[in-house]
Amino acid sequence: MNCIYFVIPCYNEQEVLPITAEQLRIKYDQLLQSGLIAESSRILLVDDGSKDRTWQIISQLHQKDSRFQGVKLSRNCGHQNALLAGLMTARSFCDAAISLDADLQDDINAIDEMIAAYNDGEEWLDQAIAYVSDNKAYLDQFLRERIPQIRMIPSEGTYLVWLDCSQLPYRGMALEHFMINEAKVAFCAGYEFGKQGEAFLRMNVACPRCTLTKALEQMEKAINGLSLQ
């Protein structure tokens, strides 16, 4: 059995955290009884500089049940950075980590299938990695040939790709809004990771090729429109 860490960023979650914790406790017991996780598995709650009682609740949960662990950030760093802090903490202790939102907006019963896929889905994973790798190559070629204003940053073993948009006349939130409003494509905005990311966007390429092509064509049309203004 694998040691699994469930990483949950939390910001001002005092109202929902007790409810979430109880649901996760029940799910943990079910997974353990089903033999899907090891007893060393943990629920890691990351307090992203909350201004309410979130950290006190995390501390109380840990005192009552050591399966709950906590990380407290010194200030509010944003959801993505809080998640990254949790994952970087968990990586030294677990075989795999699963991220969840504090309000459990995603179906936690899907965790069973995720762990089963992790344990037994080697053939599928090999195919998925090959497909994502091909999508990266396709993205890079498309940008070079048709949207040279954007450059793909080579990535290492992930389905998320950074795009350097420094040749466009937008930064930060303005860049994000341009892509959403004009290209009709949503990205993870680089400014959420700090000022140095204001000219960058992060793209998920783990999608059907037709979806990627449609997004790129919409970006191309929007960016070409800039030169006509």
C-alpha positions as CSV (number, residue, x, y, z in Angstrom):
1,M,0.0,0.0,0.0
2,N,1.1,3.5,-0.8
3,C,1.5,6.4,1.6
4,I,-0.8,9.1,0.2
5,Y,-0.9,12.8,1.4
6,F,-4.0,14.8,0.8
7,V,-2.9,18.4,0.4
8,I,-5.6,21.1,1.1
9,P,-4.8,24.9,0.8
10,C,-6.9,26.9,3.3
11,Y,-7.6,30.6,3.4
12,N,-10.2,31.9,5.9
13,E,-11.9,28.5,6.0
14,Q,-13.1,28.6,9.7
15,E,-16.8,28.0,8.6
16,V,-16.2,25.0,6.3
17,L,-13.1,23.4,7.8
18,P,-14.7,21.4,10.6
19,I,-17.2,20.0,8.1
20,T,-14.5,19.3,5.5
21,A,-12.3,17.6,8.2
22,E,-15.0,15.2,9.2
23,Q,-15.7,14.2,5.6
24,L,-12.0,13.6,5.0
25,R,-11.8,11.6,8.2
26,I,-14.5,9.3,7.0
27,K,-13.0,9.0,3.5
28,Y,-9.6,8.3,5.0
29,D,-11.0,5.4,7.1
30,Q,-12.8,4.0,4.0
31,L,-9.6,4.1,2.0
32,L,-7.6,2.5,4.8
33,Q,-10.2,-0.3,5.2
34,S,-10.2,-0.9,1.5
35,G,-6.4,-1.3,1.4
36,L,-5.9,1.6,-0.9
37,I,-3.7,3.7,1.4
38,A,-1.2,3.0,4.1
39,E,-1.6,4.0,7.8
40,S,1.2,6.5,7.3
41,S,-1.0,8.5,4.9
42,R,-1.9,12.0,6.1
43,I,-4.2,15.0,5.5
44,L,-2.1,18.1,5.1
45,L,-3.8,21.4,5.6
46,V,-1.9,24.5,4.5
47,D,-3.0,27.8,6.1
48,D,-2.4,30.5,3.5
49,G,-2.1,33.4,5.9
50,S,-5.7,33.3,7.1
51,K,-7.1,36.1,9.1
52,D,-9.7,34.1,10.9
53,R,-9.4,30.9,13.1
54,T,-8.3,28.6,10.4
55,W,-4.9,27.9,12.0
56,Q,-6.4,27.3,15.4
57,I,-8.8,24.8,13.9
58,I,-6.0,23.0,12.1
59,S,-4.0,22.9,15.4
60,Q,-7.0,21.4,17.2
61,L,-7.5,18.8,14.5
62,H,-3.9,17.7,14.8
63,Q,-4.1,17.5,18.6
64,K,-7.2,15.3,18.4
65,D,-6.0,13.2,15.4
66,S,-2.4,13.0,14.3
67,R,-3.5,12.1,10.8
68,F,-4.2,15.8,10.3
69,Q,-1.0,17.8,9.7
70,G,-0.6,21.5,9.2
71,V,1.6,24.0,7.5
72,K,1.3,27.7,8.3
73,L,2.5,30.3,5.8
74,S,3.6,33.6,7.2
75,R,1.4,35.6,4.9
76,N,-1.2,35.2,2.2
77,C,0.7,33.9,-0.9
78,G,-2.2,32.8,-3.0
79,H,-3.8,29.4,-3.7
80,Q,-1.2,28.1,-6.1
81,N,1.7,29.0,-3.9
82,A,0.0,27.5,-0.9
83,L,-0.6,24.3,-2.8
84,L,3.0,24.2,-3.9
85,A,4.2,24.7,-0.4
86,G,2.0,21.7,0.7
87,L,3.2,19.5,-2.1
88,M,6.9,20.4,-1.5
89,T,6.4,19.5,2.2
90,A,4.6,16.2,1.4
91,R,7.0,15.0,-1.2
92,S,9.6,13.9,1.4
93,F,7.0,11.7,3.2
94,C,4.6,10.2,0.7
95,D,4.5,8.0,-2.4
96,A,1.9,10.3,-4.0
97,A,-0.1,13.4,-3.2
98,I,-3.6,14.4,-4.1
99,S,-4.7,18.1,-3.9
100,L,-8.2,19.1,-2.8
101,D,-9.9,22.4,-2.2
102,A,-11.0,23.2,1.3
103,D,-14.7,23.3,0.4
104,L,-14.4,19.9,-1.2
105,Q,-16.1,21.2,-4.4
106,D,-14.8,18.1,-6.2
107,D,-16.2,14.7,-5.5
108,I,-14.0,13.1,-2.9
109,N,-15.3,9.7,-3.9
110,A,-13.3,10.0,-7.1
111,I,-10.2,9.5,-4.9
112,D,-10.7,5.8,-4.9
113,E,-10.5,5.7,-8.7
114,M,-7.4,8.0,-8.7
115,I,-5.5,5.8,-6.3
116,A,-6.6,2.7,-8.3
117,A,-5.3,4.3,-11.5
118,Y,-2.0,5.2,-9.7
119,N,-1.5,1.7,-8.5
120,D,-2.6,-0.3,-11.6
121,G,-2.7,2.2,-14.5
122,E,0.9,1.8,-15.8
123,E,-0.1,1.0,-19.4
124,W,-2.6,3.9,-19.5
125,L,0.0,6.2,-17.9
126,D,2.6,5.4,-20.6
127,Q,0.0,6.3,-23.3
128,A,-1.0,9.5,-21.5
129,I,2.6,10.6,-21.1
130,A,3.3,10.0,-24.8
131,Y,0.1,11.9,-25.8
132,V,1.0,14.9,-23.6
133,S,4.6,14.9,-25.0
134,D,3.2,15.0,-28.5
135,N,0.9,17.9,-27.5
136,K,3.9,19.8,-26.2
137,A,5.8,19.4,-29.4
138,Y,2.6,20.5,-31.4
139,L,2.2,23.5,-29.2
140,D,5.9,24.5,-29.6
141,Q,5.7,24.2,-33.4
142,F,2.4,26.1,-33.6
143,L,3.7,29.0,-31.6
144,R,7.0,29.2,-33.6
145,E,5.1,29.1,-37.0
146,R,1.9,31.1,-36.2
147,I,2.2,33.0,-32.9
148,P,5.9,34.0,-32.7
149,Q,5.0,36.6,-30.1
150,I,4.6,33.8,-27.5
151,R,7.4,31.4,-26.6
152,M,6.9,28.0,-24.9
153,I,9.3,27.3,-22.0
154,P,10.5,23.7,-22.1
155,S,9.0,21.8,-19.2
156,E,10.1,18.8,-17.2
157,G,7.7,15.9,-16.7
158,T,4.4,17.7,-16.3
159,Y,1.3,18.5,-18.4
160,L,1.6,22.2,-17.4
161,V,3.6,24.5,-19.8
162,W,4.7,28.0,-19.2
163,L,4.2,30.5,-22.0
164,D,6.5,33.6,-22.2
165,C,4.2,36.4,-23.4
166,S,6.7,39.3,-22.9
167,Q,6.4,40.4,-26.5
168,L,2.7,41.2,-26.0
169,P,1.6,44.7,-24.7
170,Y,0.0,43.3,-21.6
171,R,1.2,42.3,-18.1
172,G,-0.3,40.7,-15.1
173,M,-4.1,40.8,-14.8
174,A,-4.4,42.7,-18.1
175,L,-2.7,39.8,-19.9
176,E,-5.1,37.3,-18.2
177,H,-8.1,39.4,-19.1
178,F,-7.0,39.8,-22.8
179,M,-6.8,36.0,-23.2
180,I,-10.1,35.5,-21.5
181,N,-12.1,38.3,-23.2
182,E,-10.5,38.4,-26.6
183,A,-9.1,34.9,-27.2
184,K,-11.8,33.2,-25.0
185,V,-9.1,31.0,-23.4
186,A,-8.4,30.8,-19.7
187,F,-5.0,30.2,-18.2
188,C,-3.3,30.1,-14.8
189,A,-1.9,33.6,-14.6
190,G,1.8,33.9,-13.9
191,Y,1.3,37.0,-11.7
192,E,-0.2,34.7,-9.1
193,F,3.3,33.4,-8.5
194,G,4.8,36.8,-8.0
195,K,5.9,39.9,-9.9
196,Q,8.4,38.0,-12.0
197,G,5.6,36.0,-13.5
198,E,3.6,39.0,-14.9
199,A,4.5,38.3,-18.5
200,F,3.8,34.5,-18.2
201,L,0.8,32.2,-18.5
202,R,0.6,28.6,-17.6
203,M,-1.2,26.2,-19.9
204,N,-2.6,22.7,-19.4
205,V,-1.9,20.6,-22.4
206,A,-3.4,17.3,-21.0
207,C,-6.3,17.7,-23.3
208,P,-7.5,16.4,-26.7
209,R,-5.5,17.7,-29.6
210,C,-8.6,19.3,-31.1
211,T,-9.2,21.3,-27.9
212,L,-5.6,22.5,-27.9
213,T,-5.8,23.5,-31.6
214,K,-9.0,25.5,-31.0
215,A,-7.4,27.4,-28.2
216,L,-4.3,28.2,-30.2
217,E,-6.3,29.3,-33.2
218,Q,-8.4,31.6,-31.0
219,M,-5.2,33.0,-29.4
220,E,-3.8,33.6,-32.9
221,K,-6.9,35.5,-34.1
222,A,-6.9,37.7,-31.0
223,I,-3.2,38.5,-31.2
224,N,-3.4,39.2,-34.9
225,G,-6.1,41.7,-34.1
226,L,-3.7,43.6,-32.0
227,S,-1.6,44.5,-35.0
228,L,-4.7,45.9,-36.8
229,Q,-5.5,48.4,-34.0
